Amino acid sequence: MTPPIITVFGGAHIDRRGRIFGVTIPGASNPGAWFEEAGGGGFNAARNLARLGLDVRMVGPRGGDAVGETVAAAAVAAGVDDRPFIFLDRRTPSYTAIIENDGNLVIALADMELYNLFSPRRLRQRAMRETIAESDLILMDANLPSETLTALTEKGREEGKTVAAIAISPAKVVRLVPGFPSLDFLFMNEAEARALTGKGVEDAAQWPDLLREKGLMGGVITRGGRSVIAYDKSGTVAVVPPKLDALGDVTGAGDALASGFLFATLQGKSLAESLRTGVAAAGLTVASPLAVSENMTVVALQSAITLVPEAQILS
């Protein structure tokens, strides 16, 4: 059976992460170590989905430098069909983060200006039109300009494709708002949900109604180690992530959750089972020091799902 085709539009760059060895002391020099690997929300998801056996294409701007070559090599290693726009005179974007000893993020700096050169005009090229037409699912991340994201969601809807997006950050998720009417799912955390709604909630079950008021008809809201909420036109469900014996690094966990969720959705799974699969994929990732776990396989994912509690039906 031919696997579904997924085209991912968005960030494929270099991730630099500094991990602090001891207790974090703000405003001071903290002993630690640097680690560098290819990353980007869209690219992390693309590699996870390819490792799960799907036909994945990756589209995004990239510089003509050594970092760009590192990203290209990572795509080949993961089995991703890499289709970048190369700007020979530009630097490939980067994401630099400081991570606490327990794996949580302290602060990060995103140097992503190159992504602004991905204009909607690019989508009118014949190769891009054919790529979208061939795809079963379009996944994008909010590293791209708002007008490009809107054009992508609208084109995907016109073509009858499932369209999903990764929020990336509170500052960037608002770029997706104009395309909400054509977006099937948005993967976000609570900070990003607050950026969209302008509100916080005491009861996480309130998020779907607040987001529906903004025009978003399907989404997944992560909440650290607390229950993850997912909703669509059929209802709302929640899953509590299983406790982990050890936390490797939270980088890439949200991207992995999106990957697992979409992998199950493309198999025709219910909202509840798709969410359980996403939570299992995130668990495999946070147990790894890498943003894309080398253990991300169908067999490992099926095993991890058995550790995830049944979903709670909220509505």
HUURLIN-V482612 format. One record per backbone hydrogen bond with DSSP energy under -1.0 kcal/mol. NH is the residue of the N-H (numbers start at 1). CO is the residue of the C=O. Records with the same first field share a line. If there is no record, write none. Layout:
NH: CO + CO
This chain:
6: 55
7: 137
8: 57
9: 139
10: 59
13: 39
14: 93
15: 37
16: 95
17: 35
18: 97
19: 33
20: 99
21: 31
28: 25
33: 19
35: 17
37: 15
39: 13
43: 11
44: 40
45: 41
46: 42
47: 43
48: 44
49: 45
50: 46
51: 47
52: 48
53: 50
54: 49
55: 4
57: 6
58: 81
59: 8
62: 85
64: 87
65: 63
69: 65
70: 66
71: 67
72: 68
73: 69
74: 70
75: 71
76: 72
77: 73
78: 74
80: 75
81: 56
82: 80
83: 58
85: 60
87: 62
90: 87
94: 111
95: 14
96: 109
97: 16
98: 107
99: 18
100: 104
103: 100
106: 98
109: 96
111: 94
115: 112
116: 113
117: 114
118: 115
119: 117
122: 119
123: 120
124: 121
125: 122
129: 125
130: 126
131: 127
132: 128
133: 129
134: 130
136: 5
137: 5
138: 162
139: 7
140: 164
141: 9
142: 166
144: 141
149: 145
150: 146
151: 147
152: 148
153: 149
154: 150
155: 151
156: 152
157: 153
158: 154
159: 155
160: 157
161: 156
162: 136
164: 138
165: 185
166: 140
167: 187
169: 167
173: 169
175: 172
176: 173
177: 174
179: 176
180: 177
182: 179
183: 180
184: 163
185: 163
187: 165
188: 220
190: 222
193: 189
194: 190
195: 191
196: 192
197: 193
198: 194
206: 203
207: 204
210: 206
211: 207
212: 208
213: 209
215: 212
216: 211
219: 231
220: 186
221: 229
222: 188
226: 223
228: 239
229: 221
230: 237
231: 219
232: 235
237: 230
238: 312
239: 228
248: 286
250: 103
253: 250
256: 252
257: 253
258: 254
259: 255
260: 256
261: 257
262: 258
263: 259
264: 260
265: 261
266: 262
268: 265
269: 264
274: 270
275: 271
276: 272
277: 273
278: 274
279: 275
280: 276
281: 277
282: 278
283: 279
284: 280
285: 281
286: 282
287: 283
288: 285
296: 293
297: 295
301: 297
302: 298
303: 299
304: 300
305: 301
307: 304
308: 305
312: 238
314: 236
315: 236
